[in-house]
Amino acid sequence: VVGVRTREKEIGMAGKANAGRPTLTKEGMGIVDGLPLEIADDSPGALRAAVQMLLDIEAIRRVKHAYFRCIDTGNFDELYDYFHPDVKVHFIGGTYEWKLAGRDEYLGSIKQSFHSRSVGHHNGHTPEIEILSPTEATGVWYLTDNMWIMSQKNFTTGTAIYWDRYVKVDGRWQIIDTKYERIYELNQRTDPDPKFDYHYLGKYGQRLHE
């Protein structure tokens, strides 16, 4: 992955030297309990509120699932609508760290990684969605990914924990803050290029010179 403020190898070494308190806990991520998943009373209003909460949880899941689909297929036009214009991004890996502000800056950066000379495989699992209010929510996701960037002769595999904040704007949920930190990351040099039997981005992805 190519990011902003990349610090080759330093992050992993610094993490060992300054371990401190664990970061991938609810406390470390700043995740608080949301509204209870229950029907408050026997009134029709309470039932509608409970159903609406379940609908919101499903809508947020769909946003994040679409995010993974869109990055791996280089579908940046569709991806645009899933992010709030003021989104903040902070991703910590073993060989990189991204800190980005704003939808345009973020999408411009990931276009450098998802192109005709790359293959992405990103799956988000086991979502933990907390509805804080009718228009605010958080989510924790377990990421498993493989990433080949043939233009850099690099293959990255690993897992990470994502934690997001979502806002509902004009009836649609959007990501307004997204972070992840690796659980593990392994990088290997790929030379020569892997021989894929099918390569979607090779067919439809943006060419590096475009």
N, C-alpha and C positions, 0 to 999 in steps of 0.2 A: 504494500500500500504506500502510495506517495502522499505525504501530508505536509502541513505547514509547521514550522518550528521542529523539524525532525532532528533528533539527537541520537545518532547511531550508537547503539550499545550502552549509552550512558544511563538510560532509564533503568534497565535491569540491574546494573551495578549499584546505582543509587538506592534502588528499592531494597537491596540486601543490606546496605550500610545504614539505612534509615527506615527500618521496618515500621516502628511505631505501632499504633493500634490497627487492627485489621480494617480494611476499607470496604470489603464486599460483604458487609452486614447491613441490615436495615438502618441501623444507627449511622454507620459510616456513609451510607448512600443518602441519608436524609429522608428516608421513606417512613411515613407515618401511617397509622391505620386510617382507613377511609370510613365512609358511612357503613353501618352494619348491613349485611346481606340478610335482611329480614323484612317481613311485612309488619309494620308498626302496630296496626290494629285491624279491626274488621271492616273499616270503612272502604268504600270504593276508591277514595283518594289515595289511601295508603297502598292499596293493591296497584293502582296505576303508577305510583311512585316506585314501587318495587320492580314492576315490569320494565319501567323506563330505565332503571339502573342496569338491569340485565341487558337491555338493548344497547345501552351505552358501552358496556363492557365488550359486547360482541363487535360494536362498531370500531372500538379502539384496537381490538385484535385484528380486524380486517386492515386497518391502517398499517400496522406493523408488518403483517404478512405481505401486504402489497409493497412495502418498502423493500423487503428482501427480494421479492420477485423483480421489482423494477431495477435494482442495482445490478443484479446478475444478468439481466437482459439489456442493459444500457438504455432503459426507457426513461429518459430524464424529463421528457415533457409530462408524463403522467406522475412521475415522482414529485415534481414541483408542487402539486396541489396538496401533498401530504405533510408539507412543512409550513409552519408559520413564518411570515417574512422576517421576524426577529429571532429565529431559532439560534440557540447557542449549542456548540458542539465541543466535546472534549473526549478524545479517544486516547487511551494509553496502551501501547503494545510493547513488545520486547525490543524493537528497533526503531520505534517512531512514537511521536506524540502529536496529535492534532489539537489545536485550539482555534476554532473558527467562530465567527459571529455573522449571522444573517444567512438567509436562504440562498441568495445568489453566490456568496462566497463559498458556501458548502458545496453546492451543486457544481460550481466551477472546479473545485478541487477534486471531487470524486470522478469527474470526467477524465482526469489524468490517469486514472487507474482502470476504468472499465471501458475498454476500446477493442479494436479488432485484433490486438496483440495480447489479449488477456482472457482468462477464464475465471469466472467467479462462482463459488458454491457456498452460499450463506443460508443457514437455517436457524430460525428463532424458535425456541421451545419453551414449554412450561411457563406461560405468562402468569404473572401475579399482578392483577389490576386492582388498584384502589381508587374508588370514586370519592373525591373530596367534596365536591359540590356539583350542581347540575352542569357546570362549565369547566371543571378542573379535575384532573386525574393524574395518577402516576402509574408506571408499569415497570416491572422487572422481568427480563428475558434472559434465557440461557442461549448463547450463540455457539454454534459449531460451524467452522468455515475452512475452506480450502481456496487458495488464491494463487493462480499462476499468472505472472506478468512476464511474458516471453521477451518483451523489449528490454527488460532488465535481467533476464535469465535467472529469475527468482521464483521459488515456490514457498508459500507460507501456509502452514496449517496450525490449528489451535482451537481453543475455546475462550469465551469471555462472558462476562455478565454485563448486560446493558441495563441502564436505568434511565427512564424517560419521564418527562412531564408533558401532559397534553392539555390543550384548551379547546373548548367548543366555540367555534365562530360561525355565525349564521347557520347553525344547525349541523356543522361538520366538525369532526374532531381532527386536530392537527398536532404535530409534534412541535413543541416550543423549546424543549431542552432535551438533549440526548447525550449520554455518556456511556463509555464502557471501559472496563479494565480487564486485561487478559488474566485467565487462570493459567494457561500455558501458551507458548508460541514456539514453533519450530520453523526455521528458515533453511532452505536448501538451494543450492545452485542447480539450475537446469541447463545443461549444455551437453548435447544439442537440445533443441526444443522437443517437448513431448509430442508424440504422434497421436493426436486425437482422431477418433473415427468420425466425430461430428463436432463442430465448433460454431455455436450460434453467433457469438460476437464476431467471429471471423467472417461470417456471412453478412450480418446486419449491423455490427458495431461501427462506431465512428473510426475512420482511418486516422492514424497518428498525424498525418500531414494536413488533415482537414481543419 
